[in-house]
Amino acid sequence: MRIRLDIAYDGTHFRGWAKQPTLRTVQGTLEAALARIVGSDVQFVVAGRTDAGVHASGQVAHVDLDEKQWSRIESRQGRAPLEPAETIAGRMRGVLGAYSDVTVTRTSIAPEGFDARFSAVWRRYRYRLADARTGFDPLRRHDTTTVRGRLDEQAMDAAARTLIGLHDFAAYCKPREEATTIRTLLDYRWARDAEGVLVAEVKADAFCHSMVRALVGACAAVGEGRLGVDDLVVLRDALTRTSEFKVLAARGLILTEVGYPADDLLATRAEQTRARRDRG
């Protein structure tokens, strides 16, 4: 039985998503919680592996439960008004605790062909950046990065839009052996919210390591006047990492949404994505 899990977390005190020996991670914490419920080890597959300090409000994962594990869920269903798959979220929240920094917002039986990672067609991130106009809000210190001086949001937005499209983003990615840096940036824009905080919305078919934080840092350099609006394309096309801008802190980054095709296209999408990765 394949279960889809919708997940949210404050990444401040996690060493990223991926399970690591002796370190507290989101995957390790969630797998341990579900293992207590089903009575044996489980393994999650996630839509996007977030780095240390990165948050999520719309992360998606799946887990495959064998017959014995599923029977344990069903046997403890009792008179609960929800279907067994839906009760997993509540049980996991009970194990994790009322004020945990990670929670499962929803669980359901995954549609045929669903793969949290390979069926996804896009991921959306948000980045919060405060400057001298807004100042520092201690209540948002875990999800907002602060910079000195006042940033030009119009220049940042114009620069962001020059990067949209299918390109090699090697200049904006931390290199990983045998991993492609070709991505389709579907949307990238900047605007101030009601409190004046600069908020970036970034959407792509997928992101390579540290790509969003590098894109944000590049636009911040434009907002400061250290780079011009058209410089980001020049840097991108150079295909090499540069010291012209800083990769900004993880604290301001939130994975907000993962997009999937219609149910009848899930398996096809997963096959296509796997094939591209294998060639990559």
Secondary structure, DSSP 8 states (H G I E B T S, - for coil): -EEEEEEEE-GGGSS-SS--TTS--HHHHHHHHHHHHHSS---EEES----TT-EEEEEEEEEE--HHHHHHHHHT-TT-SS-HHHHHHHHHHHHH-TT-SEEEEEEEE--TT--TTTT--EEEEEEEEE-TTT---GGGTTT-EE-SS---HHHHHHHHHTT-EEEE-GGGS---TT---EEEEEEEEEEE-TTS-EEEEEEES---TTHHHHHHHHHHHHHHTSS-TTHHHHHHHHTS--SSS----GGGEEEEEEE---GGGHHHHHHHHHHHHHH-
